[in-house]
């Protein structure tokens, strides 16, 4: 504290004469009072915490007064609120600052309320071949366009899997009608795309923490793409046998990554887009109430004789449940261990000579000391609103779950789910006809011609799961109108990028 009077010559040190000698003995400076927690100072000096907090507050108030930035007194608080212009932003200024990056397709932009928002972290998730990379490459070019389609700024692409496809970028620029019709001087360029690769989580953290902020400031980056966010986390935390011990460390790293990406998006006013993988959602052997997802009794039931069922559903008391790999953690052990009667009973143990355990105390009027949680509180029930899969009780596609679980879902502002479905050609009566159903549905028939099926093409859909600026899409995939009312928007991958499929045309 020897520097206190040099920093604040008029500070009333007499009021804290009992504290200052001890603080000086332990080398506590004025900067320590401003930066260290009072509990840490108390551990070093063994002084009362209340007195330390009073001294710290007095130093802060004295500094504010010396700099002329003293906060208003309690009696002046109401007057300060009524002063015009005290808020940083109002509705008009926020609307003027709102910016999005277009997908270069009007129907897809309509479903996204203009495009990918600036200042937020957006995730594009889907299985392999659903079109994630096509969306990302289109955004890398669109951000270079002037408003309202882009920001007129460069982009940065960080890959954790395969290198960025420059050949595909050239193909989109040459084939997209909105890009090839532009003047060559205004057309997007690969020179405005910075790309790098990271092979593990350590190098990824180093790039995002040190190299990315410098590149953003030097190049005025408007779009940061991470493709994909799950690869390095899976390699780092799921390669060992004891996965449960790594869940806490993985959750901590996911929260830190999400906070850092959000900080970059807000500080530099750029859009952060990450691609994410999906995992198959498996069924469960859970029996008993409280484990269903609450779809009504009209949900179609899959025959038990099916050799390869399409859904990961199971039916309990007339309800269909759809469970992700994380869903069993939200149920009590009594439900998880309730096995079907068809399984063999466990081996019997010899009788114990110890007295039976005492009956646990049960409050008066309670018949069940360990009640099961309500169905609405289970992850099995709630995940339909934030994963993108499971919200349609009549869905005829396999259910998926975005990787990295619920922890990562809380770190992103928007989630866009991409779906794909195979279109097959099958021979009926010696002729070939298109059919977009699974060829497994035609196995086991007497007509040998109808068992022959070949993959013809793929149909793809984009669905807004949740976003701060756009309404969520409906559960249906096949609909005449895309958007919140009509369900997901069907699109196709062309030479010029992604393009919505026109309905009824």
Secondary structure, DSSP 8 states (H G I E B T S, - for coil): -TTHHHH-TT--GGGGHHHHHHHHHTT--HHHHHHS-HHHHHHHH---HHHHHHHHHHHHHHHHHHHT-----GGGHHHHHHSTT-SS--HHHHHHH--EE--S-HHHHHHTTTSEETTSEEEEEE-TTSSHHHHHHHHHHHTTS-TTT--S--EEEEESSS---HHHHHHHHHH-HHHHTS-TTTS--GGGEEEEE--SHHHHHHIIIIIHHHHHHHHT--EEEEE-SSHHHHHHHSSSS-HHHHHHHHHHHHHHHHHHHHHHHHHHT-EEEEEE-EEE-------STT-S----TTS----TT-SS-S--EEEETTEEEE--TTGGGGS-HHHHT---TTS----------S---------TT-S-TT----GGGSHHHHGGGTSSSS--TT--S--EEETTHHHHHTT-SEEEEEEEEEEEEEEETTEEEEE-S-GGGGTT-S-GGGG-EEEEEEEEEEEEEE-SSS----S-SS-SS-BTTTB-EEEEEETTEEEE--S--
